[in-house]
Amino acid sequence: MKGGDIMSEETGQIIVFDIGEEKFGVKITEVHEIIRMKRITELPINSPYIAGIINLRGDIISVIDLRKRFGIEDIVEDDNTRIIVVEFEGQNVGLIVDAVSEVLHIDESKVDVPPRSMSGIKNDYIRGIIKVGEHIVILLELANLLKSKEKIELDKES
Amino acid sequence: MDMSDFKELYASESREHLDLLNDALLTLENNPNDMEMINEAFRAAHTLKGMAGTMGFDNVSELAHAMENVMDLIRDETLAVNTEVINLLFKAVDMLELLSSSPEETSGLDTLIKELKAYSQGDVVVEKPANTTANLKQDNDFNLTQEEIEMTQNAHGHPMTIRVKLEEDCVFKSLRADMVLDALEEHGELIKANPEIEKIKNEEFEHTFYVLFSTKDDKDIIYNSLNSVSEVEEVEINLIEDITELLIKEDTKPKEESKTTSEDNEKKKKPKAATLSKRLKSNNTIRVDVERLDSLMNLVAELVIKRTQVESVGRSYNLDELNKKLKPLSKVTTELQNAVMEMRMVPISLVFNRFPRLVRDLSQELDKNINLVIEGEDTELDRTIIDEIGDPLVHMIRNSIDHGVESPAKREAAGKDPVGLVRLSAFHEGNNVVIQIQDDGNGIDPEFIGNMAVEKGVISQSELETMSDNEIIKLIFAAGFSTAAKVSDVSGRGVGMDVVKNKIESLSGSVDITSQVGKGSIFTIKLPLTLSIIQGFLTKVANQEYVIPLESIQEIVDVNLDEIQTIRKEKVIHRRGSVIPLISLRNKLNKAELAEKRTEIPTVIVEVGDENYGLMVDSIIGQQEVVIKRINDLSENLQKIAGGAILGDGSIALIINVEEITTG
């Protein structure tokens, strides 16, 4: 999929979800499905953000705790907690989010470059921000979010 | 056996007879004059009636009886075979099927019985087509169909008609008749009987019956053989010079259009041209409870472990003589294991055989003419795959018929044969089983699909422009995609091609499409020939299930606290003269140790290389066969776990990589 040219008059759809106080968005084309929280089987690995694996209709997929990924304090999950299953390089990966709020049409030309630091969340996985009404939606770059070398950097930091 | 066992037996035996009934009706529809088929159908219904009666399922019994009456009239040729009758009989079969597993579901039963009775009581008058075959009004006149003539020719003997008259005061007519038929069977092949065999066995004849027979023996031998049966008064044998003379003069096909091509009729006739005597013999298969097969498999697996242990004793004590004798034992147990694993392989026909009926029903419902060709039904698959692949295939065939194949009018307008072709084939290719569904319909239009996808928000317009036709066609597998403007019941509500794709992928398979607009489409499913199935032992550690592969396990023991010694800071036990290091799985899996100390610790002793290790767990659950699923974790840190297994309740058990956890 070609990366969007910020200057072109493209509109795409994004799925907006909440984590803590912030709103994030991923392209709808990357989203495979959205499911409710399931029982997560933990893996015996020292990963700061891989929550474990789940059974998705006979397939075993890994699930990432985005709160942990972004270094935000954990909360108790509730009825709104969801797992967004995204497709990345031919595999499905789940992202645990606090709530999924809406699907938006956005105008790619209105996406801004993110400021240098955003509440502690590293820039590499933010492809831009966009103002929607009163809110700012942080658009995520999945590729960087899911690559493991990020983890090493995260480790170095802590 | 208690009631529930009876019910299971009843359900599975009913299933068999229902299948027979289904097949017979399907064949009868295409060959309305095939008396053998109506007899088979009648027999099946009759058996079902009996079984239901024994179980006390009176409503099933009544329904089967109503069917019998209708079929009896068809047999007698007072009622002709046409689409309405067949449809009604099919409805009855479906109801029987439903009732055999859920006897309470009786809604619609009374109406159905009434409708059947309407036919059998002559309330519905069906005009028999003017020309019928096998006009057996004249007792010694055999009018044969082309098929029957071929059968006779295939029998490779001299054809002859035999008239047998039993004595006037013969009491056991059917018994004597049976003896005559048995005697004949010893000398050749029965082609046809007049009255039909059924009627002869039911004593529905006066004293005389006729048989069309083929034998290599001299007619005198036959004559003597039959005369030697008690109470046979007369035997008359007429050799037939030219069997084709007995061909019925009129056209045997009914006036209404046959739904299949003539080519297909040929294909259907050939396998059915088996003589009566061949059909009377039974299959050489037996039915075995799946649970028994599984327990056999487990026993064999245990046998293999024990053998391994014996082998290791022989090795550690250097018992040459024992080692020598163990080699052939080893070979036999391995062969036994393979043979048992092969029992799990079943032919794909188990799945394919529901399709003729499905296609027939769909064709009627959607007003399309479909010729279903099935190839490679003997191809074998593992039982677990067979269970799972049925639904995806049904969905894809429905799709082909609903969306792929055009209506006969459209096809003719396009210069195509009004009868559409759907070809379902299966074959082995390398380490895979390949299943293909091909149709010669209107193909998948990339433009249509592309626009649909953009409309549904599956992709954006700009993305569409970067995609190749083949990539666009594959969008039908994307989540949230359905091309039906309204979701028709035929293709199922909410079951999209994405679910089909997921199901196939969960079996470690793949699905692909090629298509040409106007020409048709081919769906290709590839499935691995063997799933990665292993026998394992299920254990629990810190509230999570773990599977230890059986092949590594030597034995499972409860280690007493006082058995444990510490050598060089390592906990060990002594067993059979060797020192076995103990490994706490809680520890290796980064879990906290148990709060309370236990006096007995369940320990699984495994062999890695030449060394033994004892893996301490929280509890032992039991032996279980599991399918290994890969875990693609993103940290690449998952050495200790070889994969995941989905348990019966949907939860995931982690499969321990024994090597890594002991030596890593």
Interface residues (C-beta under 8 A of the other chain):
Chain A: M1 K2 G4 S8 E10 T11 G12 Q13 I28 T29 H32 E33 R39 T41 E42 L43 P44 I45 N46 S47 I50 I53 I54 N55 R57 G58 D59 I60 I61 S62 I64 Q91 V93 V103 L146 K147 S148 K151
Chain B: G457 V458 I459 S460 S462 E463 T466 A479 V499 N502 K503 E505 S506 L507 Q544 K588 L589 N590 K591 K629 R630 I631 N632 D633 L634 S635 E636 N637 L638 K640 I641 G644 I646 G650 S651 I652 L654
